[in-house]
Amino acid sequence: MPWAERDAAAHVAVPTAVSDKYSRGVLGVVTGSSAYPGAAVLGVEAAARTGIGMIRYLGDATEPVLARRPEVVSAPGRVQAWLIGSGTDSQDLGLLAALFSDALASAEPVIADAGALESVALAPRRGVIVTPHFRELARMLAAGGTRVDVADIAADPGRWAVRAANRLGVTVLLKGATTWIAEPDGPQLSVSIAPPWTATAGAGDVLGGILGALLATNAATAVEPGMPARLAASAAVIHGLAASIASRGGPITALDIAERVPDAVRRLLSSESG
């Protein structure tokens, strides 16, 4: 089922006069590495611009993250959702592996990407959303005991998103020209609004940050049946709108997309009120 702007607008949490930084959502972030610090910067930037009360960054790229976003907290504490794995390699996690395990063992919803995907495949649980591209999904399925060619996933990504969700027991957001979202025994959604220029390095890290913010700001309902898929699809809509606004028919970078996220959110809220 296609997921549209009006659908996504219903999942944007708008603060009120009595909101504070804690009630507006706290996102824990374990992303980035010495090799890929930019992934952490992009995800944190996107989460901050989606609308969230606080971000706790606990990864290996603290210095560049704080240089870009000095309001980020670099100390552990209570969070309402986790974003893990972006900009990391499953073969070289070091101390991050323990942080991934802690997040996956917690009660909070988790978005897992890149280096955290195989950890999820080996120990899936309810409330986890994975955000692979085709090759990463093939590796996840192989880690879980199902071997599939990347070409087969590319030929029918919607079907493979559903199969992976049911096989792995997690919500799958499969990235591509059309983003496919599937929840175990739940809804299958699709989003196709991003321009082709969105196929650029770091765009997936931005998507992860947007989704992290939506999970944290909707923490009270984020793990209810059907909600992980709806929040994931809503993040894809915001991401695609931000990319369209940034592009205006021309080339863009991932940071361009992140910087246009507030414009995308305003557009969604306007469409809902209209």
LUMLUMMAR-718439 format. One record per residue (C-alpha): residue in one letter; x, y, z. Coordinates in steps of 0.25 Angstrom, whole numbers, padded with zeros to 4 digits, always signed. Example, Ala and Ser with C-alpha at 12.3 -4.5 7.8 and 13.67 -1.06 7.14 Angstrom:
REM residues 2
a+0049-0018+0031 s+0055-0004+0029 
//
This chain:
REM residues 274
m+0000+0000+0000 p+0006+0014-0004 w+0008+0023+0008 a+0006+0038+0005 e+0008+0051+0011 r-0005+0052+0019 d-0002+0038+0025 a+0012+0042+0029 a+0007+0055+0035 a-0001+0048+0046 h+0012+0043+0052 v+0019+0056+0054 a+0019+0059+0068 v+0016+0074+0070 p+0020+0080+0083 t+0011+0088+0092 a+0012+0099+0103 v+0015+0089+0113 s+0025+0081+0106 d+0040+0080+0110 k+0052+0073+0105 y+0049+0060+0111 s+0035+0059+0108 r+0038+0062+0093 g+0047+0050+0092 v+0061+0046+0095 l+0069+0038+0084 g+0081+0029+0088 v+0091+0029+0076 v+0102+0019+0074 t+0107+0021+0060 g+0120+0025+0052 s+0134+0020+0054 s+0148+0026+0051 a+0146+0021+0037 y+0132+0027+0035 p+0130+0038+0045 g+0121+0046+0035 a+0110+0035+0036 a+0109+0039+0051 v+0109+0054+0047 l+0098+0052+0037 g+0089+0044+0045 v+0090+0053+0057 e+0087+0065+0048 a+0075+0059+0042 a+0069+0054+0056 a+0071+0068+0061 r+0064+0075+0050 t+0052+0065+0050 g+0048+0071+0064 i+0053+0064+0076 g+0056+0068+0090 m+0070+0062+0092 i+0080+0053+0086 r+0090+0045+0094 y+0102+0041+0085 l+0110+0030+0090 g+0118+0025+0077 d+0132+0027+0073 a+0131+0040+0066 t+0128+0050+0077 e+0137+0061+0073 p+0131+0063+0059 v+0117+0061+0064 l+0119+0072+0075 a+0126+0081+0065 r+0113+0081+0057 r+0103+0080+0067 p+0108+0085+0081 e+0094+0083+0088 v+0096+0068+0087 v+0099+0061+0100 s+0110+0051+0100 a+0107+0044+0113 p+0099+0032+0116 g+0085+0033+0121 r+0070+0029+0119 v+0066+0029+0104 q+0053+0026+0097 a+0058+0020+0085 w+0072+0015+0079 l+0079+0018+0065 i+0091+0008+0064 g+0100+0003+0053 s+0101+0014+0042 g+0115+0016+0038 t+0121+0003+0045 d+0126-0010+0040 s+0121-0023+0046 q+0135-0028+0044 d+0142-0017+0052 l+0132-0013+0063 g+0141-0013+0076 l+0135-0007+0088 l+0122-0003+0079 a+0118-0018+0079 a+0115-0017+0094 l+0107-0004+0092 f+0099-0010+0081 s+0096-0022+0090 d+0091-0013+0101 a+0082-0006+0091 l+0076-0018+0085 a+0074-0024+0099 s+0067-0012+0104 a+0052-0010+0104 e+0053+0002+0095 p+0050+0002+0080 v+0063+0001+0071 i+0067+0005+0057 a+0078-0003+0052 d+0087-0001+0040 a+0100-0005+0034 g+0109-0012+0044 a+0098-0015+0054 l+0089-0023+0044 e+0096-0036+0046 s+0094-0035+0061 v+0079-0033+0059 a+0079-0045+0049 l+0085-0054+0060 a+0076-0048+0072 p+0064-0042+0066 r+0053-0036+0075 r+0040-0028+0074 g+0042-0013+0073 v+0054-0014+0064 i+0054-0007+0050 v+0065-0010+0040 t+0069-0001+0029 p+0077-0009+0019 h+0079-0007+0004 f+0079-0020-0005 r+0093-0025-0002 e+0091-0023+0013 l+0078-0030+0013 a+0084-0042+0006 r+0095-0043+0017 m+0085-0042+0028 l+0077-0053+0022 a+0089-0061+0020 a+0093-0059+0035 g+0079-0064+0039 g+0081-0076+0030 t+0074-0072+0017 r+0083-0070+0005 v+0078-0061-0007 d+0085-0054-0018 v+0085-0039-0018 a+0079-0039-0032 d+0067-0047-0027 i+0064-0036-0017 a+0066-0025-0027 a+0056-0032-0036 d+0045-0033-0026 p+0049-0024-0014 g+0034-0023-0009 r+0033-0038-0007 w+0047-0039-0001 a+0044-0029+0009 v+0032-0037+0014 r+0039-0050+0014 a+0051-0044+0022 a+0041-0037+0032 n+0034-0051+0034 r+0047-0059+0034 l+0055-0050+0043 g+0043-0045+0052 v+0047-0030+0051 t+0041-0018+0043 v+0049-0017+0030 l+0051-0003+0022 l+0057-0008+0009 k+0064+0004+0003 g+0063+0007-0012 a+0057+0015-0023 t+0044+0011-0016 t+0045+0009-0001 w+0038-0004+0003 i+0034-0006+0018 a+0028-0019+0024 e+0025-0023+0038 p+0024-0038+0042 d+0009-0042+0039 g+0006-0027+0038 p+0005-0016+0027 q+0013-0015+0015 l+0015+0000+0011 s+0023+0007+0000 v+0028+0021-0003 s+0033+0026-0016 i+0034+0041-0015 a+0049+0043-0014 p+0056+0048-0027 p+0067+0040-0034 w+0077+0050-0029 t+0075+0044-0015 a+0084+0032-0018 t+0096+0039-0012 a+0106+0035-0001 g+0100+0037+0013 a+0086+0038+0009 g+0082+0026+0017 d+0089+0031+0029 v+0080+0043+0028 l+0068+0034+0027 g+0072+0027+0040 g+0073+0040+0047 i+0059+0044+0043 l+0053+0030+0047 g+0060+0031+0060 a+0054+0044+0063 l+0040+0039+0060 l+0042+0026+0068 a+0046+0035+0080 t+0035+0045+0079 n+0025+0034+0077 a+0030+0025+0088 a+0017+0023+0095 t+0012+0015+0083 a+0024+0012+0075 v+0024-0003+0077 e+0009-0005+0076 p+0005-0015+0064 g+0006-0007+0051 m+0013+0005+0057 p+0027+0002+0054 a+0024+0000+0039 r+0016+0013+0039 l+0027+0021+0046 a+0037+0015+0036 a+0028+0019+0024 s+0026+0033+0030 a+0041+0035+0031 a+0043+0031+0017 v+0032+0041+0013 i+0040+0052+0020 h+0053+0048+0015 g+0047+0048+0000 l+0041+0061+0002 a+0053+0067+0008 a+0061+0062-0004 s+0051+0068-0014 i+0052+0081-0007 a+0067+0081-0007 s+0068+0076-0021 r+0058+0085-0029 g+0062+0076-0041 g+0077+0077-0039 p+0088+0069-0031 i+0088+0069-0016 t+0097+0063-0005 a+0092+0056+0008 l+0095+0068+0016 d+0086+0076+0007 i+0075+0066+0010 a+0077+0067+0025 e+0076+0082+0024 r+0063+0082+0017 v+0056+0073+0027 p+0049+0084+0035 d+0043+0089+0022 a+0038+0075+0019 v+0032+0074+0033 r+0025+0088+0031 r+0019+0083+0018 l+0014+0071+0024 l+0007+0079+0035 s+0001+0089+0025 s-0005+0077+0017 e-0011+0071+0030 s-0017+0084+0034 g-0022+0087+0020 
//
